Each structure stands twice: as C-alpha cells, then as structure tokens.
Amino acid sequence: MLIAVLQMDDLEALNSAKRHLEENGYNAEVGPFAELPEADRQDWMTPENGGYIFYLEKEKYQAAMKMLGTFFGYTG
C-alpha cells in the first residue's frame, strides 16, 4: 500500500527521487494532485502546495522517508 508523503511542483525532482528510492529497494510513485480524489486528500494537500504528489510504501515508511530526506538534502 502506498501513502502520500510529499506535494510539490517540481516533477523532475520527484521523478529523480522516485528512481533513487526504487534503485534502493523501495516502491514509490508520483501522480498529479488534480487526479487525486477529493476524498483521499489530506489536510496538508492543497493546490497551492504543488501539482504532484509523491507516494511511498506504508510498510517501509520510516526508512524510505529517511532516504527521501537525504536525497533532498535534509539532515536531522
């Protein structure tokens, strides 16, 4: 099962992150925000936050988010 974890406009960056995670054994998807049914939208999802949603495997959420954060240059 995939869950939405990030929303932004930079499709190229999201697709690069998707490839990076998949190369390291994680499932990820990128989809248009506009195609997400309103019933599936969460509080943090708004049109102003970007046109694409990034999804990760729920079962591997913590490890995948850590790798995603490292990919985008976040430390913590």
PDB file with SEQRES, HELIX, SHEET and CRYST1 records, atoms N, CA, C and O in Angstrom:
SEQRES   1 A   76  MET LEU ILE ALA VAL LEU GLN MET ASP ASP LEU GLU ALA          
SEQRES   2 A   76  LEU ASN SER ALA LYS ARG HIS LEU GLU GLU ASN GLY TYR          
SEQRES   3 A   76  ASN ALA GLU VAL GLY PRO PHE ALA GLU LEU PRO GLU ALA          
SEQRES   4 A   76  ASP ARG GLN ASP TRP MET THR PRO GLU ASN GLY GLY TYR          
SEQRES   5 A   76  ILE PHE TYR LEU GLU LYS GLU LYS TYR GLN ALA ALA MET          
SEQRES   6 A   76  LYS MET LEU GLY THR PHE PHE GLY TYR THR GLY                  
HELIX    1 AA1 LEU A   11  GLU A   23  1                                  13    
HELIX    2 AA2 PHE A   33  GLU A   35  5                                   3    
HELIX    3 AA3 GLU A   38  ASP A   40  5                                   3    
HELIX    4 AA4 PRO A   47  ASN A   49  5                                   3    
HELIX    5 AA5 LYS A   58  LYS A   60  5                                   3    
HELIX    6 AA6 TYR A   61  PHE A   71  1                                  11    
SHEET    1 AA1 3 LEU A   2  MET A   8  0                                        
SHEET    2 AA1 3 TYR A  52  GLU A  57 -1                                        
SHEET    3 AA1 3 ALA A  28  PRO A  32 -1                                        
CRYST1    1.000    1.000    1.000  90.00  90.00  90.00 P 1           1          
ATOM      1  N   MET A   1       0.842  -1.175   0.000  1.00  0.00           N  
ATOM      2  CA  MET A   1       0.000   0.000   0.000  1.00  0.00           C  
ATOM      3  C   MET A   1       0.893   1.248   0.000  1.00  0.00           C  
ATOM      4  O   MET A   1       1.849   1.338   0.771  1.00  0.00           O  
ATOM      5  N   LEU A   2       0.575   2.184  -0.856  1.00  0.00           N  
ATOM      6  CA  LEU A   2       1.318   3.430  -0.941  1.00  0.00           C  
ATOM      7  C   LEU A   2       0.555   4.548  -0.240  1.00  0.00           C  
ATOM      8  O   LEU A   2      -0.674   4.596  -0.284  1.00  0.00           O  
ATOM      9  N   ILE A   3       1.301   5.451   0.411  1.00  0.00           N  
ATOM     10  CA  ILE A   3       0.694   6.592   1.073  1.00  0.00           C  
ATOM     11  C   ILE A   3       1.358   7.876   0.566  1.00  0.00           C  
ATOM     12  O   ILE A   3       2.539   7.883   0.218  1.00  0.00           O  
ATOM     13  N   ALA A   4       0.590   8.942   0.532  1.00  0.00           N  
ATOM     14  CA  ALA A   4       1.101  10.238   0.094  1.00  0.00           C  
ATOM     15  C   ALA A   4       1.980  10.827   1.194  1.00  0.00           C  
ATOM     16  O   ALA A   4       1.606  10.827   2.367  1.00  0.00           O  
ATOM     17  N   VAL A   5       3.163  11.334   0.799  1.00  0.00           N  
ATOM     18  CA  VAL A   5       4.084  11.884   1.793  1.00  0.00           C  
ATOM     19  C   VAL A   5       4.601  13.274   1.450  1.00  0.00           C  
ATOM     20  O   VAL A   5       5.146  13.954   2.320  1.00  0.00           O  
ATOM     21  N   LEU A   6       4.442  13.716   0.195  1.00  0.00           N  
ATOM     22  CA  LEU A   6       5.038  14.970  -0.230  1.00  0.00           C  
ATOM     23  C   LEU A   6       4.248  15.529  -1.402  1.00  0.00           C  
ATOM     24  O   LEU A   6       3.743  14.784  -2.242  1.00  0.00           O  
ATOM     25  N   GLN A   7       4.150  16.846  -1.444  1.00  0.00           N  
ATOM     26  CA  GLN A   7       3.481  17.516  -2.560  1.00  0.00           C  
ATOM     27  C   GLN A   7       4.349  18.668  -3.009  1.00  0.00           C  
ATOM     28  O   GLN A   7       4.792  19.473  -2.190  1.00  0.00           O  
ATOM     29  N   MET A   8       4.600  18.756  -4.322  1.00  0.00           N  
ATOM     30  CA  MET A   8       5.385  19.866  -4.859  1.00  0.00           C  
ATOM     31  C   MET A   8       5.177  19.996  -6.360  1.00  0.00           C  
ATOM     32  O   MET A   8       4.554  19.136  -6.982  1.00  0.00           O  
ATOM     33  N   ASP A   9       5.694  21.061  -6.935  1.00  0.00           N  
ATOM     34  CA  ASP A   9       5.543  21.317  -8.368  1.00  0.00           C  
ATOM     35  C   ASP A   9       6.647  20.719  -9.225  1.00  0.00           C  
ATOM     36  O   ASP A   9       6.440  20.494 -10.418  1.00  0.00           O  
ATOM     37  N   ASP A  10       7.807  20.456  -8.650  1.00  0.00           N  
ATOM     38  CA  ASP A  10       8.976  20.040  -9.422  1.00  0.00           C  
ATOM     39  C   ASP A  10       8.895  18.554  -9.792  1.00  0.00           C  
ATOM     40  O   ASP A  10       9.395  17.692  -9.070  1.00  0.00           O  
ATOM     41  N   LEU A  11       8.256  18.277 -10.932  1.00  0.00           N  
ATOM     42  CA  LEU A  11       8.075  16.897 -11.375  1.00  0.00           C  
ATOM     43  C   LEU A  11       9.416  16.210 -11.629  1.00  0.00           C  
ATOM     44  O   LEU A  11       9.572  15.029 -11.319  1.00  0.00           O  
ATOM     45  N   GLU A  12      10.368  16.924 -12.179  1.00  0.00           N  
ATOM     46  CA  GLU A  12      11.680  16.333 -12.448  1.00  0.00           C  
ATOM     47  C   GLU A  12      12.349  15.871 -11.146  1.00  0.00           C  
ATOM     48  O   GLU A  12      12.905  14.774 -11.095  1.00  0.00           O  
ATOM     49  N   ALA A  13      12.297  16.689 -10.110  1.00  0.00           N  
ATOM     50  CA  ALA A  13      12.885  16.322  -8.822  1.00  0.00           C  
ATOM     51  C   ALA A  13      12.161  15.121  -8.214  1.00  0.00           C  
ATOM     52  O   ALA A  13      12.799  14.222  -7.666  1.00  0.00           O  
ATOM     53  N   LEU A  14      10.841  15.105  -8.311  1.00  0.00           N  
ATOM     54  CA  LEU A  14      10.082  13.970  -7.773  1.00  0.00           C  
ATOM     55  C   LEU A  14      10.398  12.686  -8.519  1.00  0.00           C  
ATOM     56  O   LEU A  14      10.542  11.634  -7.895  1.00  0.00           O  
ATOM     57  N   ASN A  15      10.508  12.745  -9.842  1.00  0.00           N  
ATOM     58  CA  ASN A  15      10.850  11.547 -10.619  1.00  0.00           C  
ATOM     59  C   ASN A  15      12.270  11.086 -10.324  1.00  0.00           C  
ATOM     60  O   ASN A  15      12.531   9.883 -10.311  1.00  0.00           O  
ATOM     61  N   SER A  16      13.190  12.010 -10.087  1.00  0.00           N  
ATOM     62  CA  SER A  16      14.557  11.641  -9.708  1.00  0.00           C  
ATOM     63  C   SER A  16      14.560  10.952  -8.347  1.00  0.00           C  
ATOM     64  O   SER A  16      15.249   9.950  -8.157  1.00  0.00           O  
ATOM     65  N   ALA A  17      13.792  11.489  -7.404  1.00  0.00           N  
ATOM     66  CA  ALA A  17      13.681  10.876  -6.078  1.00  0.00           C  
ATOM     67  C   ALA A  17      13.068   9.485  -6.188  1.00  0.00           C  
ATOM     68  O   ALA A  17      13.508   8.554  -5.513  1.00  0.00           O  
ATOM     69  N   LYS A  18      12.062   9.345  -7.029  1.00  0.00           N  
ATOM     70  CA  LYS A  18      11.412   8.042  -7.248  1.00  0.00           C  
ATOM     71  C   LYS A  18      12.427   7.024  -7.755  1.00  0.00           C  
ATOM     72  O   LYS A  18      12.500   5.909  -7.239  1.00  0.00           O  
ATOM     73  N   ARG A  19      13.205   7.399  -8.756  1.00  0.00           N  
ATOM     74  CA  ARG A  19      14.227   6.489  -9.293  1.00  0.00           C  
ATOM     75  C   ARG A  19      15.246   6.113  -8.216  1.00  0.00           C  
ATOM     76  O   ARG A  19      15.631   4.950  -8.095  1.00  0.00           O  
ATOM     77  N   HIS A  20      15.673   7.095  -7.444  1.00  0.00           N  
ATOM     78  CA  HIS A  20      16.660   6.856  -6.391  1.00  0.00           C  
ATOM     79  C   HIS A  20      16.128   5.852  -5.362  1.00  0.00           C  
ATOM     80  O   HIS A  20      16.828   4.910  -4.990  1.00  0.00           O  
ATOM     81  N   LEU A  21      14.912   6.054  -4.915  1.00  0.00           N  
ATOM     82  CA  LEU A  21      14.343   5.133  -3.938  1.00  0.00           C  
ATOM     83  C   LEU A  21      14.156   3.740  -4.530  1.00  0.00           C  
ATOM     84  O   LEU A  21      14.441   2.741  -3.868  1.00  0.00           O  
ATOM     85  N   GLU A  22      13.683   3.667  -5.762  1.00  0.00           N  
ATOM     86  CA  GLU A  22      13.472   2.360  -6.393  1.00  0.00           C  
ATOM     87  C   GLU A  22      14.789   1.614  -6.584  1.00  0.00           C  
ATOM     88  O   GLU A  22      14.840   0.391  -6.448  1.00  0.00           O  
ATOM     89  N   GLU A  23      15.850   2.348  -6.897  1.00  0.00           N  
ATOM     90  CA  GLU A  23      17.171   1.723  -7.035  1.00  0.00           C  
ATOM     91  C   GLU A  23      17.669   1.157  -5.712  1.00  0.00           C  
ATOM     92  O   GLU A  23      18.549   0.297  -5.691  1.00  0.00           O  
ATOM     93  N   ASN A  24      17.110   1.638  -4.617  1.00  0.00           N  
ATOM     94  CA  ASN A  24      17.496   1.186  -3.287  1.00  0.00           C  
ATOM     95  C   ASN A  24      16.449   0.288  -2.634  1.00  0.00           C  
ATOM     96  O   ASN A  24      16.473   0.080  -1.421  1.00  0.00           O  
ATOM     97  N   GLY A  25      15.529  -0.245  -3.439  1.00  0.00           N  
ATOM     98  CA  GLY A  25      14.608  -1.265  -2.956  1.00  0.00           C  
ATOM     99  C   GLY A  25      13.268  -0.791  -2.411  1.00  0.00           C  
ATOM    100  O   GLY A  25      12.560  -1.562  -1.763  1.00  0.00           O  
ATOM    101  N   TYR A  26      12.910   0.459  -2.661  1.00  0.00           N  
ATOM    102  CA  TYR A  26      11.627   0.978  -2.178  1.00  0.00           C  
ATOM    103  C   TYR A  26      10.685   1.225  -3.346  1.00  0.00           C  
ATOM    104  O   TYR A  26      11.119   1.598  -4.436  1.00  0.00           O  
ATOM    105  N   ASN A  27       9.406   1.018  -3.116  1.00  0.00           N  
ATOM    106  CA  ASN A  27       8.396   1.362  -4.110  1.00  0.00           C  
ATOM    107  C   ASN A  27       7.980   2.808  -3.891  1.00  0.00           C  
ATOM    108  O   ASN A  27       7.750   3.239  -2.762  1.00  0.00           O  
ATOM    109  N   ALA A  28       7.889   3.539  -4.976  1.00  0.00           N  
ATOM    110  CA  ALA A  28       7.462   4.933  -4.913  1.00  0.00           C  
ATOM    111  C   ALA A  28       6.679   5.255  -6.174  1.00  0.00           C  
ATOM    112  O   ALA A  28       6.872   4.624  -7.214  1.00  0.00           O  
ATOM    113  N   GLU A  29       5.807   6.226  -6.078  1.00  0.00           N  
ATOM    114  CA  GLU A  29       5.017   6.678  -7.224  1.00  0.00           C  
ATOM    115  C   GLU A  29       4.896   8.188  -7.176  1.00  0.00           C  
ATOM    116  O   GLU A  29       5.004   8.800  -6.113  1.00  0.00           O  
ATOM    117  N   VAL A  30       4.674   8.775  -8.327  1.00  0.00           N  
ATOM    118  CA  VAL A  30       4.393  10.194  -8.454  1.00  0.00           C  
ATOM    119  C   VAL A  30       3.108  10.320  -9.248  1.00  0.00           C  
ATOM    120  O   VAL A  30       2.952   9.662 -10.277  1.00  0.00           O  
ATOM    121  N   GLY A  31       2.188  11.151  -8.791  1.00  0.00           N  
ATOM    122  CA  GLY A  31       0.933  11.341  -9.503  1.00  0.00           C  
ATOM    123  C   GLY A  31       0.452  12.770  -9.420  1.00  0.00           C  
ATOM    124  O   GLY A  31       0.805  13.501  -8.495  1.00  0.00           O  
ATOM    125  N   PRO A  32      -0.356  13.169 -10.388  1.00  0.00           N  
ATOM    126  CA  PRO A  32      -0.890  14.529 -10.388  1.00  0.00           C  
ATOM    127  C   PRO A  32      -1.863  14.758  -9.232  1.00  0.00           C  
ATOM    128  O   PRO A  32      -2.736  13.932  -8.966  1.00  0.00           O  
ATOM    129  N   PHE A  33      -1.697  15.880  -8.557  1.00  0.00           N  
ATOM    130  CA  PHE A  33      -2.611  16.247  -7.483  1.00  0.00           C  
ATOM    131  C   PHE A  33      -4.046  16.326  -7.992  1.00  0.00           C  
ATOM    132  O   PHE A  33      -4.978  15.922  -7.296  1.00  0.00           O  
ATOM    133  N   ALA A  34      -4.220  16.837  -9.187  1.00  0.00           N  
ATOM    134  CA  ALA A  34      -5.554  17.029  -9.756  1.00  0.00           C  
ATOM    135  C   ALA A  34      -6.318  15.717  -9.923  1.00  0.00           C  
ATOM    136  O   ALA A  34      -7.549  15.711  -9.926  1.00  0.00           O  
ATOM    137  N   GLU A  35      -5.591  14.606 -10.063  1.00  0.00           N  
ATOM    138  CA  GLU A  35      -6.246  13.304 -10.251  1.00  0.00           C  
ATOM    139  C   GLU A  35      -6.552  12.592  -8.935  1.00  0.00           C  
ATOM    140  O   GLU A  35      -7.207  11.550  -8.934  1.00  0.00           O  
ATOM    141  N   LEU A  36      -6.086  13.142  -7.823  1.00  0.00           N  
ATOM    142  CA  LEU A  36      -6.339  12.541  -6.521  1.00  0.00           C  
ATOM    143  C   LEU A  36      -7.775  12.867  -6.108  1.00  0.00           C  
ATOM    144  O   LEU A  36      -8.130  14.041  -5.998  1.00  0.00           O  
ATOM    145  N   PRO A  37      -8.605  11.847  -5.877  1.00  0.00           N  
ATOM    146  CA  PRO A  37      -9.982  12.123  -5.471  1.00  0.00           C  
ATOM    147  C   PRO A  37     -10.022  12.983  -4.208  1.00  0.00           C  
ATOM    148  O   PRO A  37      -9.216  12.796  -3.297  1.00  0.00           O  
ATOM    149  N   GLU A  38     -10.947  13.910  -4.160  1.00  0.00           N  
ATOM    150  CA  GLU A  38     -11.038  14.814  -3.023  1.00  0.00           C  
ATOM    151  C   GLU A  38     -11.155  14.058  -1.704  1.00  0.00           C  
ATOM    152  O   GLU A  38     -10.635  14.507  -0.683  1.00  0.00           O  
ATOM    153  N   ALA A  39     -11.827  12.927  -1.720  1.00  0.00           N  
ATOM    154  CA  ALA A  39     -11.998  12.126  -0.504  1.00  0.00           C  
ATOM    155  C   ALA A  39     -10.667  11.560   0.001  1.00  0.00           C  
ATOM    156  O   ALA A  39     -10.547  11.228   1.180  1.00  0.00           O  
ATOM    157  N   ASP A  40      -9.674  11.447  -0.874  1.00  0.00           N  
ATOM    158  CA  ASP A  40      -8.362  10.903  -0.493  1.00  0.00           C  
ATOM    159  C   ASP A  40      -7.361  11.984  -0.104  1.00  0.00           C  
ATOM    160  O   ASP A  40      -6.245  11.668   0.308  1.00  0.00           O  
ATOM    161  N   ARG A  41      -7.737  13.242  -0.226  1.00  0.00           N  
ATOM    162  CA  ARG A  41      -6.824  14.342   0.103  1.00  0.00           C  
ATOM    163  C   ARG A  41      -6.735  14.510   1.614  1.00  0.00           C  
ATOM    164  O   ARG A  41      -7.713  14.336   2.342  1.00  0.00           O  
ATOM    165  N   GLN A  42      -5.530  14.853   2.059  1.00  0.00           N  
ATOM    166  CA  GLN A  42      -5.295  15.087   3.481  1.00  0.00           C  
ATOM    167  C   GLN A  42      -5.213  16.587   3.743  1.00  0.00           C  
ATOM    168  O   GLN A  42      -5.168  17.387   2.808  1.00  0.00           O  
ATOM    169  N   ASP A  43      -5.194  16.963   5.022  1.00  0.00           N  
ATOM    170  CA  ASP A  43      -5.202  18.371   5.424  1.00  0.00           C  
ATOM    171  C   ASP A  43      -4.095  19.185   4.757  1.00  0.00           C  
ATOM    172  O   ASP A  43      -4.324  20.327   4.357  1.00  0.00           O  
ATOM    173  N   TRP A  44      -2.918  18.618   4.636  1.00  0.00           N  
ATOM    174  CA  TRP A  44      -1.759  19.352   4.127  1.00  0.00           C  
ATOM    175  C   TRP A  44      -1.733  19.465   2.605  1.00  0.00           C  
ATOM    176  O   TRP A  44      -0.871  20.147   2.051  1.00  0.00           O  
ATOM    177  N   MET A  45      -2.656  18.813   1.936  1.00  0.00           N  
ATOM    178  CA  MET A  45      -2.696  18.831   0.474  1.00  0.00           C  
ATOM    179  C   MET A  45      -3.616  19.938  -0.021  1.00  0.00           C  
ATOM    180  O   MET A  45      -4.821  19.915   0.228  1.00  0.00           O  
ATOM    181  N   THR A  46      -3.037  20.908  -0.727  1.00  0.00           N  
ATOM    182  CA  THR A  46      -3.828  21.983  -1.326  1.00  0.00           C  
ATOM    183  C   THR A  46      -3.250  22.271  -2.706  1.00  0.00           C  
ATOM    184  O   THR A  46      -2.074  21.991  -2.939  1.00  0.00           O  
ATOM    185  N   PRO A  47      -4.024  22.810  -3.613  1.00  0.00           N  
ATOM    186  CA  PRO A  47      -3.497  23.139  -4.943  1.00  0.00           C  
ATOM    187  C   PRO A  47      -2.279  24.061  -4.875  1.00  0.00           C  
ATOM    188  O   PRO A  47      -1.391  23.976  -5.724  1.00  0.00           O  
ATOM    189  N   GLU A  48      -2.231  24.934  -3.878  1.00  0.00           N  
ATOM    190  CA  GLU A  48      -1.116  25.871  -3.738  1.00  0.00           C  
ATOM    191  C   GLU A  48       0.199  25.177  -3.385  1.00  0.00           C  
ATOM    192  O   GLU A  48       1.272  25.733  -3.620  1.00  0.00           O  
ATOM    193  N   ASN A  49       0.128  23.976  -2.825  1.00  0.00           N  
ATOM    194  CA  ASN A  49       1.335  23.256  -2.409  1.00  0.00           C  
ATOM    195  C   ASN A  49       2.036  22.547  -3.563  1.00  0.00           C  
ATOM    196  O   ASN A  49       3.130  22.014  -3.377  1.00  0.00           O  
ATOM    197  N   GLY A  50       1.439  22.528  -4.736  1.00  0.00           N  
ATOM    198  CA  GLY A  50       2.090  21.916  -5.884  1.00  0.00           C  
ATOM    199  C   GLY A  50       1.183  20.985  -6.649  1.00  0.00           C  
ATOM    200  O   GLY A  50       0.133  20.560  -6.168  1.00  0.00           O  
ATOM    201  N   GLY A  51       1.616  20.682  -7.848  1.00  0.00           N  
ATOM    202  CA  GLY A  51       0.791  19.908  -8.757  1.00  0.00           C  
ATOM    203  C   GLY A  51       0.984  18.408  -8.730  1.00  0.00           C  
ATOM    204  O   GLY A  51       0.278  17.683  -9.430  1.00  0.00           O  
ATOM    205  N   TYR A  52       1.948  17.915  -7.918  1.00  0.00           N  
ATOM    206  CA  TYR A  52       2.240  16.478  -7.910  1.00  0.00           C  
ATOM    207  C   TYR A  52       2.351  15.957  -6.481  1.00  0.00           C  
ATOM    208  O   TYR A  52       2.790  16.661  -5.571  1.00  0.00           O  
ATOM    209  N   ILE A  53       1.943  14.712  -6.315  1.00  0.00           N  
ATOM    210  CA  ILE A  53       2.007  14.024  -5.035  1.00  0.00           C  
ATOM    211  C   ILE A  53       3.014  12.879  -5.161  1.00  0.00           C  
ATOM    212  O   ILE A  53       3.053  12.171  -6.167  1.00  0.00           O  
ATOM    213  N   PHE A  54       3.830  12.718  -4.111  1.00  0.00           N  
ATOM    214  CA  PHE A  54       4.819  11.642  -4.041  1.00  0.00           C  
ATOM    215  C   PHE A  54       4.322  10.619  -3.031  1.00  0.00           C  
ATOM    216  O   PHE A  54       3.920  10.972  -1.922  1.00  0.00           O  
ATOM    217  N   TYR A  55       4.352   9.357  -3.419  1.00  0.00           N  
ATOM    218  CA  TYR A  55       3.842   8.263  -2.586  1.00  0.00           C  
ATOM    219  C   TYR A  55       4.957   7.288  -2.249  1.00  0.00           C  
ATOM    220  O   TYR A  55       5.830   7.017  -3.074  1.00  0.00           O  
ATOM    221  N   LEU A  56       4.921   6.761  -1.025  1.00  0.00           N  
ATOM    222  CA  LEU A  56       5.860   5.735  -0.563  1.00  0.00           C  
ATOM    223  C   LEU A  56       5.096   4.550   0.005  1.00  0.00           C  
ATOM    224  O   LEU A  56       3.912   4.646   0.328  1.00  0.00           O  
ATOM    225  N   GLU A  57       5.803   3.427   0.121  1.00  0.00           N  
ATOM    226  CA  GLU A  57       5.236   2.240   0.750  1.00  0.00           C  
ATOM    227  C   GLU A  57       4.974   2.502   2.225  1.00  0.00           C  
ATOM    228  O   GLU A  57       5.862   2.957   2.947  1.00  0.00           O  
ATOM    229  N   LYS A  58       3.780   2.222   2.664  1.00  0.00           N  
ATOM    230  CA  LYS A  58       3.434   2.414   4.071  1.00  0.00           C  
ATOM    231  C   LYS A  58       4.284   1.513   4.970  1.00  0.00           C  
ATOM    232  O   LYS A  58       4.704   1.931   6.049  1.00  0.00           O  
ATOM    233  N   GLU A  59       4.536   0.286   4.530  1.00  0.00           N  
ATOM    234  CA  GLU A  59       5.264  -0.691   5.333  1.00  0.00           C  
ATOM    235  C   GLU A  59       6.723  -0.297   5.547  1.00  0.00           C  
ATOM    236  O   GLU A  59       7.338  -0.721   6.526  1.00  0.00           O  
ATOM    237  N   LYS A  60       7.279   0.498   4.655  1.00  0.00           N  
ATOM    238  CA  LYS A  60       8.683   0.906   4.760  1.00  0.00           C  
ATOM    239  C   LYS A  60       8.803   2.418   4.927  1.00  0.00           C  
ATOM    240  O   LYS A  60       9.819   3.009   4.561  1.00  0.00           O  
ATOM    241  N   TYR A  61       7.781   3.031   5.472  1.00  0.00           N  
ATOM    242  CA  TYR A  61       7.678   4.481   5.553  1.00  0.00           C  
ATOM    243  C   TYR A  61       8.896   5.142   6.205  1.00  0.00           C  
ATOM    244  O   TYR A  61       9.493   6.043   5.615  1.00  0.00           O  
ATOM    245  N   GLN A  62       9.272   4.706   7.416  1.00  0.00           N  
ATOM    246  CA  GLN A  62      10.345   5.378   8.157  1.00  0.00           C  
ATOM    247  C   GLN A  62      11.662   5.366   7.388  1.00  0.00           C  
ATOM    248  O   GLN A  62      12.291   6.410   7.215  1.00  0.00           O  
ATOM    249  N   ALA A  63      12.074   4.210   6.936  1.00  0.00           N  
ATOM    250  CA  ALA A  63      13.350   4.096   6.220  1.00  0.00           C  
ATOM    251  C   ALA A  63      13.309   4.841   4.892  1.00  0.00           C  
ATOM    252  O   ALA A  63      14.285   5.489   4.514  1.00  0.00           O  
ATOM    253  N   ALA A  64      12.191   4.755   4.186  1.00  0.00           N  
ATOM    254  CA  ALA A  64      12.065   5.442   2.900  1.00  0.00           C  
ATOM    255  C   ALA A  64      12.054   6.953   3.083  1.00  0.00           C  
ATOM    256  O   ALA A  64      12.642   7.674   2.277  1.00  0.00           O  
ATOM    257  N   MET A  65      11.399   7.442   4.123  1.00  0.00           N  
ATOM    258  CA  MET A  65      11.383   8.884   4.387  1.00  0.00           C  
ATOM    259  C   MET A  65      12.780   9.390   4.741  1.00  0.00           C  
ATOM    260  O   MET A  65      13.162  10.492   4.350  1.00  0.00           O  
ATOM    261  N   LYS A  66      13.533   8.591   5.474  1.00  0.00           N  
ATOM    262  CA  LYS A  66      14.903   8.979   5.798  1.00  0.00           C  
ATOM    263  C   LYS A  66      15.729   9.104   4.519  1.00  0.00           C  
ATOM    264  O   LYS A  66      16.480  10.064   4.351  1.00  0.00           O  
ATOM    265  N   MET A  67      15.587   8.130   3.622  1.00  0.00           N  
ATOM    266  CA  MET A  67      16.315   8.172   2.355  1.00  0.00           C  
ATOM    267  C   MET A  67      15.832   9.339   1.502  1.00  0.00           C  
ATOM    268  O   MET A  67      16.642   9.995   0.847  1.00  0.00           O  
ATOM    269  N   LEU A  68      14.541   9.609   1.497  1.00  0.00           N  
ATOM    270  CA  LEU A  68      13.990  10.725   0.744  1.00  0.00           C  
ATOM    271  C   LEU A  68      14.527  12.051   1.282  1.00  0.00           C  
ATOM    272  O   LEU A  68      14.891  12.938   0.510  1.00  0.00           O  
ATOM    273  N   GLY A  69      14.573  12.180   2.596  1.00  0.00           N  
ATOM    274  CA  GLY A  69      15.119  13.381   3.201  1.00  0.00           C  
ATOM    275  C   GLY A  69      16.573  13.590   2.850  1.00  0.00           C  
ATOM    276  O   GLY A  69      16.989  14.710   2.555  1.00  0.00           O  
ATOM    277  N   THR A  70      17.352  12.523   2.877  1.00  0.00           N  
ATOM    278  CA  THR A  70      18.766  12.603   2.496  1.00  0.00           C  
ATOM    279  C   THR A  70      18.891  12.995   1.036  1.00  0.00           C  
ATOM    280  O   THR A  70      19.751  13.801   0.681  1.00  0.00           O  
ATOM    281  N   PHE A  71      18.042  12.434   0.187  1.00  0.00           N  
ATOM    282  CA  PHE A  71      18.069  12.758  -1.241  1.00  0.00           C  
ATOM    283  C   PHE A  71      17.853  14.254  -1.464  1.00  0.00           C  
ATOM    284  O   PHE A  71      18.536  14.870  -2.282  1.00  0.00           O  
ATOM    285  N   PHE A  72      16.913  14.825  -0.743  1.00  0.00           N  
ATOM    286  CA  PHE A  72      16.603  16.249  -0.904  1.00  0.00           C  
ATOM    287  C   PHE A  72      17.515  17.156  -0.057  1.00  0.00           C  
ATOM    288  O   PHE A  72      17.348  18.376  -0.055  1.00  0.00           O  
ATOM    289  N   GLY A  73      18.478  16.557   0.662  1.00  0.00           N  
ATOM    290  CA  GLY A  73      19.460  17.343   1.379  1.00  0.00           C  
ATOM    291  C   GLY A  73      19.081  17.765   2.787  1.00  0.00           C  
ATOM    292  O   GLY A  73      19.699  18.663   3.360  1.00  0.00           O  
ATOM    293  N   TYR A  74      18.060  17.113   3.346  1.00  0.00           N  
ATOM    294  CA  TYR A  74      17.683  17.429   4.722  1.00  0.00           C  
ATOM    295  C   TYR A  74      18.513  16.583   5.666  1.00  0.00           C  
ATOM    296  O   TYR A  74      18.787  15.416   5.386  1.00  0.00           O  
ATOM    297  N   THR A  75      18.909  17.162   6.772  1.00  0.00           N  
ATOM    298  CA  THR A  75      19.637  16.415   7.799  1.00  0.00           C  
ATOM    299  C   THR A  75      18.905  16.586   9.112  1.00  0.00           C  
ATOM    300  O   THR A  75      18.131  17.528   9.285  1.00  0.00           O  
ATOM    301  N   GLY A  76      19.148  15.689  10.021  1.00  0.00           N  
ATOM    302  CA  GLY A  76      18.464  15.849  11.292  1.00  0.00           C  
ATOM    303  C   GLY A  76      18.621  14.729  12.164  1.00  0.00           C  
ATOM    304  O   GLY A  76      18.091  14.734  13.275  1.00  0.00           O  
TER     305      GLY A  76                                                      
END                                                                             
